[in-house]
Amino acid sequence: MLRDEMSFFDTMAGEFDARLKLNTRTTRTSRSDGRELTVSNPLAIIEARFSYKVLDRLYFPSFVAIERDVDGEKRYVMFEVVGVSPTHYQLPGIDSSMPTLLRKEYLDTINESWGKSQETWIDLAAVPTNYCAKIGPEGMEFARAPYAPLPGAKAWLLSKSAVERFLCVAGGEVIGTMAGFNLPFTVDMDSLIRYHAGFFAFTGSGKSNLASSLLRSALRRDPGLTAVVIDIAGEYAVNLLDLLDDRSRMITTETFDNEQEFISSQAIPESLEEAAGRKPVEQALSRVWARGVDRLSLQEGGGIDLAWIQQLLENTVESAKAGGTAAKIALAKLTTEYYDKSGYRPSTKLTDLDGEARKSLTSLLTDLTQKVHEKSGLKSEIDLILEMLESGDFGSALSTRLSPEKLAEQLAKGQAPRLNVLYMPEPMQARIATERLIKRLLFLKKKYGNKQRVLFLLDEAQEYIPDEHTDRDFTTQSNRAVEQLLRQGRKYRLHCWMATQRVARLNVNALQQLHSYFVSTLPRMYDRMVIADAFALPYEVLERSADLGTGEWLFVSFKAAKQRNVPVFLKTENNEATVAEHLK
């Protein structure tokens, strides 16, 4: 090998000496709740001379290049290391049937041989990246290629500079540091936004932390971008405190009687309290309240529906407030009389009920008001609905409120603030609002044009696109809307990021519309298998994600990365550190 070629490989001072031993294929099957999933992928086994230095290095993410002759020219087929196994030639001969004394003698011999005997080596398991490299006048050049290396071929460990050339987008946005190389990892942020992305990890892995950090980068990188965050858990007002200023807006479906109720509704991480103190966080939330928290009404003028009444009753039952028993009985009657017997849907407007159904509903609600406390919030809401039923006026009292449709119009016309955080803790309300917002926005984009770019961030995505859905809880409607956003949104400059911990429960058709995805700790094998199957990713790579810590991610992209579908392990920026610095 020429001297200039050596700069692309890390020989580890001559200690890395490896060859391809065999090409094989692995197949895995997992079952969950009566479902079965099987994934299969090629795997290369590379044998390297044993060295403690090499062994310790290979436990970190690594890439190897295996020599291959193509039309008389030397090429390098690129693989990613996914497993390391130090081996001694006597190991296969040891089993539990051997006498204890003999087994101990074998193990003592093996232990004393590491690094001293030719009878030891390291087996590397590696998966193909589907890229091949050649070394030309401009250095190492990479291209997708189908070549498979041949057993016995020389294998080289890629150097830090070669990995940077292979995987980092020149002039791109830094989204983390590559594990094993201490390299800033850069992507095409425009493509990360445009082609949709997903964040998949178990609770506590930092999904909202990472999503907030990347959203901040996206808004900084693209001055024309508007973001809409759909927040069920009450995390993003705190995660984006440094951005919640006069150019942003906090919106909620909740009614807060005072500032303290609003502050208490938002989740403040203990780690942020330790870094910045609770008081500065609460003071910052107080300033958000002082600037104004807009109320989102789900009742558009002329559009009050059965879902609204259902939600009022469910809220009373779930909160165990006075009137809960009466509300539970009324909820059962609503379900039986209107959904089961009459065939109405939650989305049915009161104006669309026939005379008999409207009369029956009036009777049901009148009976309910007689059983709840005179000063309860439920009674005042029901009294307003009864007044509407009696007068036939379902819109005048609501026409000035901010509805999903009005918000959609502001977004379509570029009249909305750059950051809009929608706090909707009731999942059904969140689904109703999101479905209507997306549906209306898509329509308006077709009507007014597609100049304004809008990025949706859906937290707890399993609430919107579960694989099992019904009309009754509005999951069918939200499923349809989100899938439409993912399928059609790009041509209207509408984009989506989503985060969830329940991968196995998601609509796979929607999942397959994502072109970039971040994976952290997913303890269940079936969840990892779903991702491997949905994104054509080797399961062995995802298996390594089970050992990732908070803030550590596996990133793969078809569009935003320099190389298509090559997994990269990252340590990402701590969003809380940015918020803490702002608070100080």
C-alpha positions in Angstrom: 0.0 0.0 0.0 1.3 3.5 -0.9 2.2 5.9 1.9 -0.6 8.4 1.0 -3.1 5.5 1.1 -2.1 4.8 4.7 -3.5 8.1 5.9 -7.0 6.7 5.3 -6.5 3.7 7.6 -5.6 3.3 11.3 -3.0 0.6 11.6 -2.7 1.3 15.4 1.1 1.3 15.0 1.0 -2.0 13.2 -1.1 -3.8 15.8 -4.3 -4.0 13.6 -3.8 -6.9 11.3 -7.1 -8.5 10.0 -8.7 -10.5 7.3 -12.2 -11.5 6.3 -12.9 -15.0 7.6 -16.4 -15.6 6.2 -19.6 -14.1 5.0 -22.8 -15.3 6.7 -26.4 -14.3 7.4 -28.3 -14.0 10.7 -32.0 -14.5 11.2 -33.9 -13.4 14.3 -37.6 -13.8 15.3 -39.4 -12.1 18.1 -43.0 -12.4 19.3 -45.2 -9.9 21.2 -48.9 -9.9 22.0 -49.6 -12.6 19.4 -47.5 -11.0 16.7 -44.4 -12.4 15.1 -41.6 -10.5 13.3 -38.6 -12.0 11.6 -35.6 -10.0 10.3 -32.6 -11.3 8.4 -29.4 -9.6 7.3 -25.8 -10.4 6.0 -22.9 -10.4 8.5 -19.2 -10.6 8.0 -16.8 -12.3 10.4 -13.3 -10.7 10.4 -10.4 -12.2 12.2 -7.8 -9.8 13.7 -4.5 -10.6 15.5 -5.1 -10.3 19.2 -3.9 -7.1 20.9 -5.2 -5.5 24.0 -5.0 -2.1 22.4 -7.0 -3.3 19.3 -9.5 -5.1 21.5 -10.2 -2.0 23.6 -10.5 0.2 20.6 -13.0 -2.1 18.8 -15.5 -2.0 21.7 -16.2 1.6 20.5 -18.0 2.2 17.2 -15.6 1.4 14.3 -15.6 1.0 10.5 -13.5 -1.4 8.5 -12.7 -1.4 4.8 -12.2 -4.8 3.2 -10.1 -5.1 0.0 -11.8 -6.2 -3.2 -10.6 -6.3 -6.8 -13.1 -4.7 -9.2 -12.2 -4.7 -13.0 -8.5 -4.9 -12.1 -8.6 -2.0 -9.6 -8.5 -2.1 -5.8 -11.7 -1.2 -4.1 -12.6 -1.2 -0.4 -16.0 -2.5 0.7 -17.2 -0.7 3.8 -18.5 -2.4 6.9 -19.5 -1.3 10.4 -18.3 -3.3 13.4 -21.2 -4.5 15.6 -19.6 -7.1 17.8 -16.2 -8.1 19.2 -15.2 -11.5 20.6 -11.7 -12.4 21.8 -11.1 -16.0 20.9 -8.6 -18.9 21.8 -8.4 -22.0 19.7 -9.2 -24.2 22.7 -12.4 -22.3 23.6 -14.7 -24.4 21.3 -13.5 -27.6 23.0 -14.6 -26.6 26.5 -18.0 -27.7 27.7 -19.7 -28.6 30.9 -19.1 -32.4 30.3 -15.4 -32.0 30.9 -14.0 -32.8 34.3 -13.6 -29.7 36.5 -9.9 -30.2 36.9 -9.3 -30.4 33.2 -11.6 -27.5 32.5 -9.7 -25.4 35.0 -6.4 -26.3 33.3 -7.8 -25.3 29.9 -9.0 -22.0 31.3 -5.7 -21.2 33.0 -3.9 -21.9 29.7 -6.3 -19.7 27.8 -6.0 -16.9 30.4 -2.2 -16.9 30.2 -2.2 -16.9 26.4 -3.8 -13.5 25.7 -1.4 -11.3 23.9 1.4 -13.9 24.1 0.3 -16.7 21.8 -0.5 -17.1 18.2 -3.4 -19.3 19.4 -5.5 -16.2 20.3 -7.3 -13.7 18.0 -10.2 -11.4 17.8 -13.4 -12.1 15.9 -15.2 -9.0 14.6 -18.8 -9.1 13.6 -19.5 -6.4 11.0 -22.5 -5.4 8.9 -22.3 -4.1 5.3 -22.9 -0.3 4.8 -23.6 -1.0 1.0 -20.8 1.5 0.2 -17.5 0.9 -1.6 -14.5 3.2 -1.7 -11.6 3.8 -4.0 -8.6 6.0 -3.5 -8.2 8.6 -6.3 -6.4 11.9 -6.9 -8.9 13.7 -4.6 -8.5 11.2 -1.8 -11.0 8.5 -0.7 -14.2 8.5 -2.8 -17.3 6.6 -1.7 -20.2 5.3 -3.7 -23.1 2.9 -3.2 -22.1 -0.5 -4.6 -23.3 -4.1 -4.4 -19.8 -5.8 -4.1 -19.2 -8.5 -1.5 -15.6 -9.1 -0.3 -14.1 -12.5 -0.6 -12.8 -14.6 2.4 -9.1 -14.0 3.1 -9.2 -10.4 1.9 -7.3 -7.9 3.9 -9.3 -5.7 6.2 -8.4 -2.1 7.3 -9.6 0.0 10.2 -10.8 3.4 8.9 -9.0 6.4 10.3 -10.7 9.3 12.0 -10.1 11.5 8.9 -11.5 8.9 6.6 -14.6 8.4 8.8 -15.2 12.2 8.7 -14.9 12.2 4.9 -17.2 9.2 4.7 -20.0 10.4 7.0 -20.0 14.1 7.7 -21.8 16.7 5.5 -19.5 19.5 4.5 -20.8 22.8 5.9 -23.7 20.9 7.6 -25.3 21.4 11.0 -23.6 19.8 14.0 -26.1 17.5 15.8 -23.7 15.6 18.1 -20.3 14.0 18.6 -19.5 10.7 16.9 -18.8 8.0 19.5 -15.5 6.3 19.1 -14.0 9.2 17.0 -14.7 12.4 19.0 -15.8 14.0 15.7 -18.5 16.7 15.4 -21.1 14.9 13.3 -22.8 17.2 10.7 -26.0 16.7 8.7 -28.1 18.5 6.1 -30.5 20.2 8.4 -32.8 21.2 5.6 -33.3 17.6 4.6 -33.7 16.6 8.3 -36.7 18.9 8.4 -38.1 18.3 4.9 -38.1 14.5 4.9 -39.6 13.9 8.4 -37.8 12.4 11.4 -38.6 10.1 14.4 -37.2 9.9 17.9 -37.6 6.4 19.5 -36.5 5.6 23.0 -37.6 4.4 26.4 -38.8 6.9 29.1 -35.9 8.9 30.5 -33.6 8.5 27.5 -34.0 12.2 26.5 -36.4 12.3 23.5 -37.9 15.7 24.3 -34.4 17.0 25.2 -33.0 16.0 21.8 -36.1 17.1 19.9 -35.9 20.5 21.6 -32.2 20.9 20.9 -32.7 20.0 17.2 -35.7 22.3 16.9 -33.6 25.2 18.2 -31.0 24.4 15.6 -33.6 24.2 12.9 -35.1 27.6 13.7 -31.7 29.1 13.8 -30.6 27.5 10.5 -33.9 28.4 8.6 -35.2 31.9 9.3 -38.3 31.1 7.3 -39.3 28.1 9.4 -42.4 28.1 11.7 -42.6 25.4 14.3 -45.8 23.9 16.0 -45.1 21.7 19.0 -48.0 19.4 20.1 -47.2 18.8 23.8 -49.2 16.3 25.9 -46.8 15.9 28.8 -46.1 19.6 29.5 -42.4 19.4 28.8 -41.7 21.8 25.9 -42.4 25.1 27.5 -39.5 24.4 29.9 -37.3 22.8 27.2 -37.7 25.8 25.0 -37.8 28.6 27.6 -35.0 30.5 25.9 -37.2 30.7 22.8 -40.5 31.6 24.4 -40.3 35.3 23.9 -42.3 37.9 21.9 -41.7 35.9 18.7 -43.4 32.8 20.1 -46.7 31.8 21.6 -48.0 29.4 24.2 -51.4 27.9 23.5 -53.5 25.5 25.6 -56.8 23.8 25.7 -56.8 24.1 29.5 -58.4 26.8 31.6 -56.0 28.2 34.2 -57.4 30.4 36.9 -54.1 31.9 37.8 -50.4 32.0 37.1 -49.5 29.4 39.7 -51.8 26.8 38.1 -50.1 27.3 34.8 -46.6 27.0 36.3 -47.6 23.8 38.2 -48.9 22.2 35.0 -45.4 22.3 33.3 -42.9 19.5 34.0 -39.6 20.8 35.4 -36.9 18.2 35.2 -35.0 17.5 38.4 -31.7 17.8 36.5 -32.6 21.3 35.4 -33.6 22.3 38.9 -30.1 21.1 40.0 -28.4 23.0 37.3 -30.3 26.3 37.4 -32.6 26.2 40.5 -36.4 25.9 40.5 -37.0 29.5 41.2 -35.4 30.9 38.0 -37.4 28.3 36.0 -40.7 29.4 37.6 -39.8 33.0 37.1 -39.3 32.4 33.4 -42.6 30.5 33.2 -44.2 33.5 35.0 -42.9 35.8 32.2 -44.5 33.4 29.6 -47.8 33.7 31.5 -47.5 37.5 31.7 -47.0 37.7 27.9 -50.3 35.8 27.5 -51.2 32.1 27.2 -53.8 31.7 24.4 -56.8 29.4 24.9 -57.4 27.0 22.1 -61.1 26.3 21.6 -62.1 23.0 20.0 -65.5 24.5 19.1 -65.2 26.4 15.9 -68.1 28.7 15.2 -71.1 26.5 14.3 -69.1 23.4 15.0 -69.8 22.1 18.6 -69.8 18.3 18.4 -70.5 15.2 20.5 -66.8 14.7 21.2 -66.8 18.0 23.1 -69.6 16.8 25.4 -67.9 13.4 25.7 -64.6 15.0 26.7 -66.4 17.2 29.4 -67.9 14.1 31.0 -64.6 12.1 30.8 -62.7 14.9 32.4 -65.1 15.0 35.3 -65.0 11.3 35.8 -61.2 11.0 35.6 -60.5 14.0 37.9 -62.8 12.4 40.6 -64.4 15.8 41.1 -67.9 16.3 42.5 -70.5 15.0 40.0 -68.2 12.3 38.8 -70.7 9.5 39.3 -73.5 11.4 37.5 -71.1 12.2 34.7 -70.1 8.5 34.4 -73.8 7.5 34.1 -74.4 10.2 31.5 -71.3 9.1 29.6 -72.5 5.6 29.4 -75.9 6.8 28.1 -74.2 9.0 25.5 -72.2 6.1 24.2 -75.1 3.7 24.2 -77.8 6.0 22.7 -75.8 8.0 20.2 -72.8 5.8 19.2 -74.0 2.3 19.5 -77.7 2.6 18.7 -78.0 5.7 16.5 -74.7 5.4 14.7 -73.5 8.9 15.4 -69.8 9.6 15.7 -67.8 11.8 18.1 -67.2 14.2 15.3 -71.0 14.7 14.6 -71.9 18.3 15.0 -74.9 19.1 17.2 -76.4 21.0 14.3 -76.4 17.7 12.4 -78.5 15.8 15.0 -82.0 15.1 14.0 -84.9 16.6 16.1 -85.4 13.5 18.2 -81.7 13.1 18.9 -81.4 16.8 19.9 -84.4 16.5 22.2 -83.0 13.4 23.8 -79.6 15.1 24.3 -81.3 18.1 25.9 -83.1 15.7 28.3 -79.9 13.9 29.1 -77.9 17.1 29.9 -80.8 18.6 31.8 -80.9 15.6 34.1 -77.2 15.8 34.6 -77.3 19.5 35.7 -79.7 18.6 38.4 -77.3 16.1 39.9 -74.1 18.2 39.9 -73.1 21.0 42.2 -74.5 24.4 41.4 -71.1 26.0 41.2 -69.2 23.2 39.4 -67.4 24.0 36.2 -69.2 21.1 34.5 -72.6 22.7 35.2 -71.7 26.0 33.7 -70.4 24.3 30.6 -73.5 22.1 30.3 -75.8 25.1 30.8 -74.1 26.9 27.9 -74.6 23.8 25.7 -78.3 23.6 26.7 -78.7 27.3 25.9 -77.2 26.6 22.4 -79.5 23.6 21.9 -82.6 25.7 22.9 -81.7 28.7 20.8 -80.1 26.9 17.9 -77.1 29.3 18.0 -74.0 27.2 18.2 -71.4 29.7 17.0 -71.8 33.3 18.0 -70.4 32.9 21.5 -67.3 31.0 20.1 -66.6 32.9 16.9 -63.8 35.1 18.3 -61.9 32.3 20.0 -58.7 30.7 18.6 -59.6 27.4 17.0 -57.5 24.8 15.2 -58.9 26.2 11.9 -58.0 29.8 12.8 -54.5 28.7 13.8 -54.2 26.8 10.5 -55.1 30.0 8.6 -52.5 32.0 10.5 -49.8 29.4 9.7 -50.8 29.2 6.0 -50.7 33.0 5.7 -47.4 33.4 7.6 -49.2 35.3 10.4 -48.3 33.0 13.2 -45.2 33.4 15.5 -42.2 31.3 14.6 -42.7 29.0 17.6 -46.1 27.8 18.7 -46.2 25.4 21.7 -49.6 23.8 22.1 -50.1 22.2 25.5 -53.0 19.8 25.4 -52.8 17.3 28.3 -56.0 15.4 27.4 -55.0 12.9 24.6 -58.5 13.0 23.0 -58.5 16.8 22.8 -55.0 16.7 21.4 -56.1 14.2 18.7 -59.1 16.3 17.8 -57.1 19.5 17.6 -54.3 18.0 15.7 -56.5 16.3 13.1 -58.4 19.5 12.5 -55.3 21.6 12.3 -53.5 19.4 9.9 -56.6 18.8 7.7 -57.3 22.6 7.5 -53.7 23.5 6.9 -53.3 21.1 4.0 -56.4 22.6 2.4 -55.2 26.1 2.9 -51.8 25.3 1.5 -53.4 24.1 -1.7 -55.5 27.3 -1.8 -52.9 30.0 -0.8 -49.7 28.3 -2.0 -46.9 26.7 -0.2 -44.4 29.4 0.5 -44.5 29.2 4.4 -42.6 26.2 5.8 -44.1 24.6 8.9 -42.6 21.9 11.1 -44.8 19.9 13.4 -43.3 18.2 16.4 -45.6 15.5 17.7 -44.6 14.2 21.2 -46.1 10.9 22.4 -46.8 9.9 18.8 -48.5 6.7 19.8 -51.5 8.9 20.8 -52.0 10.0 17.2 -50.9 7.1 15.0 -51.6 3.8 17.0 -51.8 0.7 14.9 -55.2 -0.1 16.5 -57.6 2.8 16.2 -61.3 3.6 16.5 -63.6 6.5 15.6 -64.9 6.7 19.2 -61.6 7.9 20.7 -60.7 9.9 17.6 -57.6 7.8 16.9 -58.9 6.8 13.4 -59.2 10.5 12.5 -55.8 11.5 13.9 -54.2 8.5 12.2 -55.6 9.5 8.9 -54.5 13.2 9.3 -50.9 12.5 10.4 -50.4 9.9 7.7 -51.7 12.4 5.1 -49.2 15.0 6.6 -46.4 12.5 6.2 -47.3 11.4 2.7 -48.3 14.7 1.2 -46.8 17.4 3.4 -43.5 17.9 1.7 -44.9 19.3 -1.5 -46.7 21.9 0.5 -43.7 22.6 2.8 -45.3 20.9 5.8 -43.0 18.7 7.7 -43.1 16.4 10.8 -40.9 15.2 13.6 -42.4 12.7 16.1 -41.2 11.1 19.3 -42.4 8.0 21.1 -41.4 5.2 23.4 -44.0 2.7 22.1 -42.7 1.8 18.7 -44.5 -1.6 18.5 -47.8 0.1 18.8 -47.4 2.6 15.9 -49.0 2.6 12.5 -46.2 1.1 10.4 -47.4 2.8 7.2 -46.8 6.1 8.9 -43.5 5.1 10.3 -42.2 4.2 6.8 -42.7 7.8 5.7 -39.8 8.9 8.0 -36.5 9.4 6.3 -34.4 10.1 9.4 -34.6 8.5 12.8 -32.9 8.6 16.2 -32.9 5.5 18.4 -31.8 5.2 22.0 -32.5 2.6 24.7 -35.4 0.3 23.8 -35.4 -2.6 26.3 -37.9 -4.7 24.4 -36.4 -6.8 21.6 -39.7 -6.6 19.6 -39.5 -2.7 19.5 -36.0 -3.0 18.1 -37.2 -5.6 15.6 -40.0 -3.2 14.4 -37.4 -0.5 13.7 -35.1 -3.0 11.9 -37.9 -4.1 9.7 -39.4 -0.7 9.0 -36.1 0.9 8.1 -34.2 -2.0 6.6 -31.6 -1.7 9.3 -29.4 -4.7 10.5 -30.7 -5.8 13.9 -27.2 -6.2 15.2 -26.7 -2.5 15.0 -30.0 -1.8 16.9 -29.0 -4.4 19.5 -26.1 -2.1 20.5 -28.5 0.7 21.2 -29.8 -1.2 24.2 -26.6 -0.2 26.0 -26.9 3.5 25.2 -27.1 6.0 28.1 -29.1 9.3 28.4 -28.2 11.6 25.5 -26.6 8.8 23.4 -28.3 8.0 20.2 -28.1 5.8 17.1 -28.8 8.1 14.0 -29.7 6.8 10.6 -31.0 8.8 7.6 -31.9 8.2 4.0 -31.7 11.9 3.2 -30.1 14.1 5.8 -26.8 12.2 6.2 -24.0 12.2 3.7 -24.3 8.5 3.1 -27.7 6.8 2.9 -28.8 4.5 5.8 -25.4 4.2 7.4 -25.8 4.0 11.2 -23.9 6.4 13.4 -23.6 6.5 17.2 -23.8 10.0 18.7 -23.5 11.8 21.9 -25.9 14.7 21.5 -26.0 18.2 23.0 -27.7 18.6 26.4 -30.7 20.8 25.8 -31.0 21.5 29.5 -27.5 23.0 29.6 -28.7 25.6 27.0 -31.8 26.4 29.0 -29.8 26.7 32.3 -27.3 29.0 30.7 -30.2 31.2 29.4 -31.7 31.3 32.9 -28.4 32.4 34.4 
